[in-house]
Amino acid sequence: MASIFSRIVAGEIPCYKVAEDDNYFAFLDISPVAKGHTLVIPKKEVDYIFDLDDETYSGLMAFARRVARALQEAVECKRVGVAVMGLEVPHTHIHLIPITTEGDMNFFREKLSLPAEEMAAIAARIAQQMK
């Protein structure tokens, strides 16, 4: 069975898309720890990041860097934090999180619940910066 992320890439499940190319996809996390929390994935479904082949791994990191730069322009923050845990969904994904302090990367605090309009506006601002 395809992962939820593969189903998002295929358009079977809606998302707040931020960026996409032939091999990679970025979209807002629907349970963000901060406004602008973005997930970056390879379209190729591989469970564990360190099981990616070298070309896909390098391409994913380069794509994530482009998204992080756009995110930092679109959402007020000091930096963009990066986390890779990979236990929640069996599909490699990188969390990009706008941060001002280290505490902003706390995955155990209560997640934000943002209105759809705000999520769409954030995704649009980030996507605009990708151009």
C-alpha positions as CSV (number, residue, x, y, z in Angstrom):
1,M,0.0,0.0,0.0
2,A,1.3,3.5,-0.9
3,S,2.2,5.8,2.0
4,I,0.1,8.8,2.8
5,F,2.9,10.9,1.3
6,S,2.8,8.9,-2.0
7,R,-0.9,9.5,-2.1
8,I,-0.4,13.2,-1.6
9,V,2.1,13.3,-4.5
10,A,-0.4,11.4,-6.7
11,G,-3.1,14.0,-5.9
12,E,-5.3,11.4,-4.1
13,I,-5.1,13.4,-0.8
14,P,-5.1,17.2,-0.8
15,C,-2.2,19.2,0.7
16,Y,-0.8,22.7,0.9
17,K,1.9,22.3,-1.7
18,V,4.9,24.6,-1.5
19,A,7.2,23.3,-4.2
20,E,7.6,20.4,-6.6
21,D,9.9,19.2,-9.3
22,D,10.3,15.9,-11.1
23,N,11.8,14.1,-8.1
24,Y,10.8,16.0,-4.9
25,F,7.8,17.5,-3.3
26,A,7.3,20.0,-0.4
27,F,4.1,20.7,1.5
28,L,2.9,22.1,4.8
29,D,2.6,19.8,7.8
30,I,-1.0,19.7,8.8
31,S,-0.1,19.4,12.4
32,P,2.7,22.0,12.6
33,V,4.9,22.8,15.5
34,A,5.3,26.3,14.0
35,K,3.7,28.3,11.3
36,G,5.3,27.3,8.0
37,H,6.4,23.8,9.2
38,T,7.1,22.2,5.9
39,L,7.8,18.5,4.9
40,V,10.1,17.8,2.0
41,I,10.0,14.3,0.5
42,P,11.4,12.4,-2.5
43,K,8.6,11.3,-4.8
44,K,10.3,7.9,-4.8
45,E,8.9,6.0,-1.7
46,V,11.8,4.9,0.5
47,D,11.1,4.4,4.2
48,Y,14.5,5.5,5.7
49,I,16.5,8.5,4.6
50,F,19.8,6.6,4.8
51,D,18.5,3.9,2.4
52,L,18.1,6.4,-0.4
53,D,20.6,6.1,-3.2
54,D,23.3,8.8,-3.2
55,E,21.8,10.7,-6.1
56,T,18.3,10.9,-4.5
57,Y,19.8,11.7,-1.1
58,S,21.9,14.6,-2.5
59,G,19.0,15.9,-4.6
60,L,16.6,15.8,-1.7
61,M,19.0,17.8,0.5
62,A,19.6,20.4,-2.3
63,F,15.8,20.7,-2.9
64,A,15.2,21.0,0.9
65,R,17.8,23.8,1.0
66,R,15.9,25.7,-1.7
67,V,12.7,25.3,0.2
68,A,14.3,26.3,3.5
69,R,15.6,29.5,1.9
70,A,12.1,30.3,0.5
71,L,10.5,29.5,3.9
72,Q,12.9,31.8,5.7
73,E,11.9,34.7,3.4
74,A,8.2,33.9,3.7
75,V,7.8,33.3,7.4
76,E,9.3,35.5,10.1
77,C,12.0,33.5,11.9
78,K,15.7,33.6,12.8
79,R,16.5,30.3,11.1
80,V,14.9,27.2,9.6
81,G,15.5,24.2,11.8
82,V,15.9,20.8,10.2
83,A,14.8,17.4,11.6
84,V,14.7,13.9,10.2
85,M,13.0,11.3,12.4
86,G,11.1,9.2,10.0
87,L,9.0,7.1,12.4
88,E,5.6,8.7,11.8
89,V,5.2,7.8,8.1
90,P,7.2,5.1,6.3
91,H,8.4,7.5,3.6
92,T,11.5,9.6,3.9
93,H,10.8,13.1,4.9
94,I,12.6,16.2,6.2
95,H,10.9,18.6,8.6
96,L,11.8,22.3,7.9
97,I,10.6,24.4,10.8
98,P,10.9,28.2,11.2
99,I,12.6,28.9,14.5
100,T,13.6,31.8,16.7
101,T,14.8,29.6,19.7
102,E,15.8,26.0,20.1
103,G,12.5,25.4,21.9
104,D,10.6,26.0,18.7
105,M,11.7,22.6,17.5
106,N,9.8,20.8,20.3
107,F,7.8,18.1,18.6
108,F,6.2,17.1,22.0
109,R,4.4,20.4,22.6
110,E,0.8,20.9,21.5
111,K,0.6,21.2,17.7
112,L,-0.9,24.3,16.1
113,S,-4.3,24.2,14.5
114,L,-4.4,26.8,11.8
115,P,-7.4,27.7,9.7
116,A,-7.3,26.4,6.1
117,E,-7.2,30.0,4.8
118,E,-4.0,30.7,6.8
119,M,-2.4,27.4,5.7
120,A,-3.1,28.3,2.1
121,A,-1.7,31.8,2.5
122,I,1.5,30.5,4.1
123,A,1.9,27.9,1.4
124,A,1.4,30.6,-1.3
125,R,4.0,32.9,0.3
126,I,6.6,30.1,0.4
127,A,5.8,29.0,-3.1
128,Q,6.1,32.6,-4.3
129,Q,9.6,32.8,-2.8
130,M,10.6,29.6,-4.8
131,K,10.4,31.5,-8.1
